[in-house]
Amino acid sequence: MIDTNGLIRRRIEWVTAAEQGGEVARRAAHDALRDVGAAVQRIHENLRDLGYPSVAGLVPPPANVRENISEVRAATGDVPEILECFWEVIGGIQLVALPGYAHVDFWKRQGMHWNPGTCDGVWIYSCDDEFRTYLINEVEQRAAYAAEGIDSEAEAEPFQIDLSPDHYHKDDISGGASYALDAKPGWLAPLRWFEWTGPVRPRSAPEGVPDFLSYLRTALFECAGFPGYYGLPSFEPIREKLLVGVELG
């Protein structure tokens, strides 16, 4: 099991490096994301051992990821540095079975009963051709709405890069806005619209809205990839199994 005190120390170190910016932040981000990728791989293997439905786990970045990022940046105005690093180092993460939602029945069989009753498994889109096209279309639609006066005030706000369905949508329940990052520079980019919805707030979670990297670390290293169930007694033995072999670099 991961020592949460160690996670907290790493978060403080990360914030310090991110505030320095430049190559210091980039090196710290790359080191942390390599740990994140290794954690996803191990959690994915442990999920398979439990009979979990087939999911991708890690989604490698496409060969043209840098070109895709450049096109997204040109369309949206910018891409947070931490997201650019994530897309280049990791690609994407899929710990829930979308489409189809087979994971919902799996968790029901494990006795997960909790209100709102969602696992909120980690899911982050990779910057592949399909996602690049989706974002560019969203930018164009936003501009068209503004031109027609439908949502002109939105043009004054940074475009938000959708990264994940919210916890309701992941479990096939009508939900709200996608988790997103503002399309502007930032190593400590806050994960918009995300909340820790489990019965207990993770100990390593920062106050307020988590920055993207801190979210990934807490959601994976402390919550074993499913923060919506963190603190639920029936989840604890499963969490322990999922974290077997997961190491914090």
Secondary structure, DSSP 8 states (H G I E B T S, - for coil): ---HHHHHHHHHHHHHHHHH-HHHHHHHHHHHHHHHHHHHHHHHHHHHHTT-----EEE---TTHHHHHHHHHHHHS---HHHHHHHHHT-EEE-S-TTT-HHHHHHHHTT---SS------EE----HHHHHHHHHHHHHHHHHHHTTSSGGGGGS--EEEEE--HHHHTTS-----EEEESS--TT-B-BT----SSS--TT--SSS-BHHHHHHIIIIITTT-GGGTT-TTTHHHHHHHTTT----
